Amino acid sequence: MSDRSLNITDPFGFSRLSKGTIGFDDMFKQLSSYSENLQKMSSTFPNYNIKKTAENIYVIELAVAGFGQQDIELILEDGVLTVKGQVSTDDKADYLFKGIADRAFTRKFTLSDTVEIQNADLINGMLKIWLEKFVPETKKPKKIEINNKETFHHQV
């Protein structure tokens, strides 16, 4: 197999990318795991949008018509936001046509370590989850002073 051919277990080539990097191994493992799970996440219900509304502000919008606040659960665990919905009705109505889906669902979103959930709103059948990206002090640019060779003191 040539170096340019598609590797089914590593379709995005993360193993090649990781060879010249230091300290990114956890990130490459996460990306590789995410790419493996893409096929498992083929469900299209409910439909959703992800919008960037400002420099560091995002909103996930899920179309959840027919679901009430009591029917939806949001869980954040290990950087994965899971949205679960299950309508709890004892509706035995004799529908002539039923076009509004009320089946149970689970949607998962992987969040960066620097993204925090601010709040969630259920408005007119749309669940809106507001997110904000924070840049930690350790990631902000900093100026490195250059020592004069004559005044250099190695600190241990």
N, C-alpha and C positions, 0 to 999 in steps of 0.2 A: 504494500500500500504506500503510495507516495505521500509526502508531507502535505500536499495540497488537496488530497482527497477528503471527502466528508467522513468524519468519524461519527458513527451513529451514537456511541455512548458519550461523546463530547462534541455535539454539532457546532458549537460556537468557538471551539478551539481554545477553551480556557486553560487546558494543560500546557499548550504552547505559550500562551500569554504569561503564565505564572513563572516561567523559567527565568525571566529577566527582572523579576520583582522581588522585593523583600517586605515582609509584613502584610501581604495581601492574601495570604493563604485562606483565611476564614472567608473573605469576600468571594474568592474564586469558588470555594466549596458551596457557598450560598447560591451563587449564580448558576453553578452546575446543577445543583439540586433543583433550582427554579426551572431551568430549561428541561430537566427530566419530567417535571410535573406539568408542563404546558399541555400535553396531550390529555392528562387526567382532568384538566380544568376546562373541558369543552362545552359545559353547560352554558346556555345562553340566557337563562332565567335567573334573576331578573336582569333586564337591560340596565346598563350603567354608563355614566360619563365620569371622566376625571378631568377637572379644569384647574388651570393655574390662574388665580384671580388677582394676584399681586406678586411682587418679587419673591416672597417666601411663603405665600399663602396658597393652599390648594383646597379643593372641595371634591369629594366623591359623591356623586348623585346616583341613587338607585331608584328605579321606578317600582314602587311597591304598592300599587293601587290595591285596595281591599285588605291590606294589613294595617292593624292598629299598633300603637306604641307597645301594647302588652304582647303583641305577636312577634316582636323583633328583639333580637339579642345581639349586642356587640361585645366582643371579647378581644383584648389585645394580649398576646402571649408570645414571647420570644421574637418580637418584631413582626408578627403576623396578625393583622386585623381580620377577624372572622366575623362575618355578618350572617346570622341565621334567622330565618323566618319560618313561622308555622302558624297558620290560622287555626284558632281553637273555637270552632263553631260546631254546633250540632244541627246544622242546616240540612234538613231532609227535603228541601224544596224540589218540586218536579219542574226542572228547567226545560224550556222549549229550546233554548240556545244558551250555552255557557261559554262566553268568550273571555271572561276575566279570570286569569289564572290565580288560584289561591293555594297552589301546591307548596309544600315545604321546599326551602332552598338553603344553600350555604354558599357564600362567596368569600374568597380569601384575597387579601391584599398584603403584599410584603412591603413593609415600611423601612426606610433607612433609620439608622440609629439616631440621626439628627432630626427626625420628624416626630412631632408630638401631636396627639389628637386634642383639639381645643374644645369641641362640643359636637353634638349631633342634634338635628332638628327633623321632625316629620311634618312636612307642609304639603297639603293637597296631593297626597299620594306619592310624594318624593321624599326619600330619606336623604338628608344632606349631612355629610360628615366633614367637618372643617378641620384642616390640618395646617400646621405651621412648621417650617423648617428653620432650625436654629443652627447657627454656625458657632461651634465651641471656640473658646479662646485659643485652644491649642491648634486650631485649624486656620486662625486668622494670620495674615502676613505679619512677620516681625523682622525687625532689622537686626542683623548679626554684626556685632562690632569686630573689626579686624585688629588683632593685637600687634603691637610693635615688637619685632624680634628681640630687642634689647630688654623689653619689660615683660616678656612671656613668662608666665608661671603656670605650670601644668597642675591642674587641680585633680585630685584623686577622689 
